[in-house]
Amino acid sequence: LFRLAKKILKEGKYGVITTQDPFFTGLLGVLLGKKQGIGVEVQVHGWNKETFFRNALRNWTIRHANGVRVVSSRMKQKVQDLGVIVQKITVVPIYTDVQIQKDRTKKIVPGKRRFITVSRLVPVKNIALQLQAFAELDKTLDWSLDIVGDGSEKGILEKKVKELGLEERVSFLGWYDSEELVRVYNSADCLLLTSNSEGWGRVVIEAGSYGVPTIMTDVGLAGEVVKNEESGIIIPVGDVSALRNAIEKVIIDPNYPQKLSAGIVEAIKDLPKKKEVLAKYLDGWKNAVL
């Protein structure tokens, strides 16, 4: 990759190198930038799988970049905590191409609640927390959970569903394309996002554009787009009791999810439009030019 990028840089005139992450591609970008005399922007969409080596690599790369682009105010603070001056940081939310129709607020009525999860089935997403919370609910409550996605944890999660006796209520739907997801969102009452770490959380925006509110852990866009009790519910990371209580309230009180649905629709309307996001990209590149 280093040799290929070096060849490309020699063949044309470039003012900025931008890298997708602050780890190995970030390291390549910084080394190339120093060698070629070109400014480097390192993108930070989030980080997990933290180890001593990865953290050291991330910290070195971010500190040696000319500019750092982050996806949320939460990530901006984390980068500042590493000693990066605020002038080097550009906040650009991940653009999600959604359009809200005139009235997307969910018409939620008493009865069965359909919860959904749309996610890679990997440890950082902590979907097991959802299963445990549902298992602790009063058995008389009427609900279902559809899990859309696939990944290394699928077998473990399927086994946990059986252990908890949730086979009649929990379904694994596998990967869905965008058209199939439309049907999922249109029929859902509430999205669950229980990640231990998240850079942004685009699925919250996608679901919200269909009027589906989210119960989510305090990660990514929580507090920035999703305001607790206004446009969604925010719980502490890993807190099964808080998740169970939030789910129970959504099931029992139809007025509550109706309020959250209206809130997330309004919140999404206030997000930057495509033209604004592109302008922020340009600001970041200008920030990184030597």
C-alpha positions in Angstrom: 0.0 0.0 0.0 2.8 2.4 0.8 4.5 1.8 -2.5 1.3 2.1 -4.4 0.3 5.3 -2.7 3.7 6.7 -3.2 3.5 6.0 -7.0 0.1 7.6 -7.2 1.3 10.7 -5.4 4.2 11.1 -7.9 1.8 10.9 -10.8 -0.4 13.8 -9.8 -0.5 16.9 -7.8 -2.2 16.5 -4.4 -2.6 18.8 -1.5 -4.0 16.5 1.2 -3.9 12.8 2.2 -6.9 11.7 4.1 -7.0 8.3 5.9 -10.0 6.2 6.9 -8.8 5.5 10.4 -6.0 6.4 12.9 -4.5 2.9 12.9 -2.6 1.3 10.1 -3.9 3.4 7.2 -3.4 6.4 9.4 0.2 5.4 10.0 0.7 5.0 6.2 -0.8 8.4 5.6 1.4 10.2 8.1 4.6 8.5 6.8 3.7 9.3 3.2 2.8 12.9 4.1 6.1 13.5 5.8 8.0 11.9 2.9 6.1 13.8 0.2 5.6 17.1 2.1 1.8 16.8 1.9 -0.7 17.6 4.7 -2.4 14.6 6.3 -5.9 14.4 7.7 -6.7 11.4 9.9 -10.4 10.4 10.2 -11.6 9.1 13.5 -14.9 7.2 13.3 -14.5 5.6 16.6 -12.3 3.0 18.2 -12.6 -0.4 19.8 -10.5 -3.5 20.3 -8.2 -1.4 22.5 -4.8 -2.9 23.2 -1.6 -1.3 24.2 -0.2 -1.5 20.7 -3.3 -0.2 18.9 -3.7 2.6 21.4 0.0 3.6 21.0 -0.3 3.6 17.3 -3.6 5.6 17.3 -2.2 8.2 19.7 1.0 8.7 17.6 -0.9 8.9 14.4 -3.4 11.4 15.6 -0.8 13.6 17.2 1.4 13.7 14.0 -1.5 14.4 11.6 -2.0 18.0 10.4 -5.8 17.7 10.8 -8.2 15.3 12.5 -11.7 14.7 11.3 -14.2 13.2 13.9 -17.8 12.1 13.5 -19.2 13.5 16.7 -18.6 15.9 19.6 -18.0 12.9 21.8 -15.1 11.8 19.6 -13.8 15.4 19.4 -13.5 15.3 23.2 -11.7 12.0 23.2 -9.2 13.3 20.6 -8.7 16.5 22.7 -8.0 14.3 25.7 -5.1 12.8 23.7 -3.5 16.3 23.6 -4.6 17.4 20.2 -5.4 21.1 20.0 -9.0 22.0 19.1 -7.9 24.0 16.0 -6.8 20.8 14.3 -10.1 19.0 14.8 -13.1 19.1 12.4 -16.4 17.6 13.4 -18.3 16.1 10.5 -21.3 13.8 11.3 -21.6 10.8 9.0 -24.0 11.8 6.3 -27.0 9.5 6.0 -29.1 10.0 2.8 -32.6 9.9 4.4 -35.7 11.8 3.6 -38.5 12.2 6.0 -42.0 12.4 4.6 -44.5 14.9 5.8 -45.6 12.9 8.8 -43.3 10.0 9.8 -44.2 10.0 13.5 -45.3 6.5 14.4 -48.9 5.8 15.3 -48.3 3.6 18.2 -51.3 1.9 19.8 -51.7 -0.5 22.8 -50.7 -4.1 21.9 -47.7 -6.1 20.9 -44.4 -4.2 20.6 -42.0 -5.0 17.9 -38.4 -4.3 18.7 -35.6 -4.5 16.2 -31.8 -4.6 16.1 -29.9 -3.8 12.9 -26.2 -4.6 13.5 -23.2 -6.7 12.9 -23.3 -9.6 15.3 -19.9 -8.9 17.0 -18.9 -8.6 20.7 -18.7 -4.7 20.7 -22.4 -4.5 19.8 -23.3 -6.4 23.0 -26.6 -7.8 21.7 -26.5 -10.3 24.6 -27.5 -7.4 26.9 -30.8 -7.1 25.0 -31.6 -10.8 25.4 -30.9 -10.7 29.1 -33.1 -7.6 29.5 -36.0 -9.3 27.7 -35.6 -12.4 29.7 -36.1 -10.4 32.9 -39.4 -8.8 31.7 -42.8 -9.8 33.2 -43.9 -12.9 31.2 -47.3 -11.3 30.5 -45.9 -8.5 28.4 -46.4 -8.9 24.7 -43.3 -8.2 22.5 -41.0 -9.6 19.8 -37.4 -8.9 18.8 -36.1 -9.2 15.2 -32.3 -9.2 14.9 -31.2 -8.1 11.4 -27.5 -8.8 10.6 -24.9 -11.5 10.8 -21.4 -12.0 12.3 -19.1 -14.0 14.5 -21.5 -13.9 17.5 -24.5 -15.3 15.8 -24.1 -18.9 17.1 -23.4 -17.6 20.6 -26.5 -15.4 20.5 -28.7 -18.2 19.1 -27.6 -20.5 22.0 -28.4 -17.8 24.5 -31.9 -17.3 23.1 -32.5 -21.0 23.7 -31.0 -20.9 27.2 -33.3 -18.0 28.1 -36.4 -19.6 26.6 -36.9 -16.8 24.1 -37.3 -18.9 20.9 -40.9 -17.9 20.4 -40.2 -14.2 20.6 -36.7 -13.6 19.1 -35.9 -14.1 15.3 -32.6 -13.9 13.5 -33.3 -12.5 10.0 -29.8 -12.4 8.6 -28.5 -9.6 6.3 -31.1 -7.4 4.6 -30.7 -5.2 1.6 -32.0 -1.6 1.7 -35.4 -2.4 0.3 -36.0 -5.2 2.8 -34.9 -2.8 5.6 -37.6 -0.4 4.6 -40.2 -3.1 5.5 -38.5 -3.8 8.8 -38.4 -0.1 9.8 -42.0 0.4 8.7 -43.3 -2.4 10.9 -41.0 -1.7 14.0 -41.9 0.2 17.1 -38.5 0.7 18.6 -34.8 0.1 17.7 -32.3 -1.2 20.2 -28.6 -0.2 20.0 -26.6 -1.5 23.0 -23.0 -1.2 21.8 -20.1 -0.9 24.3 -18.5 1.6 21.9 -19.7 3.5 18.8 -18.3 6.3 16.7 -21.7 7.6 15.5 -24.5 5.1 15.0 -26.0 5.7 11.5 -28.7 3.0 12.0 -30.3 5.4 14.6 -30.7 8.0 11.9 -32.0 5.4 9.3 -34.6 4.1 11.8 -35.5 7.6 13.0 -36.3 8.7 9.4 -39.2 6.1 9.6 -40.3 7.5 12.9 -38.7 4.6 14.9 -37.2 5.8 18.2 -34.2 4.1 19.7 -33.2 2.9 23.1 -29.4 3.2 23.1 -26.3 3.1 25.3 -24.5 6.3 26.0 -22.2 6.1 22.9 -21.8 7.7 19.5 -24.6 10.3 18.7 -26.3 9.8 22.1 -26.7 13.3 23.7 -26.0 14.9 20.3 -28.9 13.7 18.2 -30.7 11.5 20.6 -31.7 13.4 23.7 -32.8 11.3 26.6 -36.5 11.1 27.1 -37.0 13.5 24.2 -36.0 11.8 21.0 -35.0 8.4 22.4 -33.8 6.7 25.6 -30.1 6.7 26.7 -28.9 4.2 29.2 -25.4 3.5 30.7 -23.2 1.1 28.8 -23.8 -2.5 30.0 -26.7 -1.6 32.3 -29.2 -4.5 31.9 -31.6 -3.1 34.6 -31.8 0.3 32.9 -32.4 -1.4 29.5 -35.1 -3.7 31.0 -36.9 -0.7 32.5 -36.7 1.3 29.3 -38.1 -1.6 27.2 -40.9 -2.1 29.8 -41.9 1.5 29.6 -42.1 1.4 25.8 -44.3 -1.7 25.9 -46.7 -0.5 28.6 -47.2 3.2 27.7 -48.1 3.9 24.0 -47.9 7.6 24.6 -44.2 7.4 25.6 -42.9 5.8 22.3 -45.2 8.1 20.4 -43.5 11.1 22.0 -40.0 9.7 21.3 -41.0 9.0 17.7 -42.0 12.6 17.1 -38.8 13.7 18.9 -36.4 11.7 16.7 -38.2 12.9 13.5 -37.7 16.5 14.5 -34.0 15.8 15.5 -33.2 14.3 12.1 -34.7 17.3 10.3 -32.0 19.5 12.0 -29.1 17.3 10.9 -26.7 18.9 8.3 -27.8 18.4 4.7 -25.5 16.9 2.1 -24.2 20.3 0.9 -23.3 21.3 4.4 -21.5 18.0 5.1 -19.4 18.4 1.9 -18.5 21.9 3.0 -17.4 20.6 6.3 -15.2 18.0 4.5 -13.6 20.8 2.6 -13.0 22.8 5.8 -11.2 19.7 7.2 -9.0 19.4 4.1 -8.1 23.1 4.2 -7.2 22.6 7.9 -4.8 19.9 7.0 -3.0 21.6 4.0 0.6 22.5 4.8 
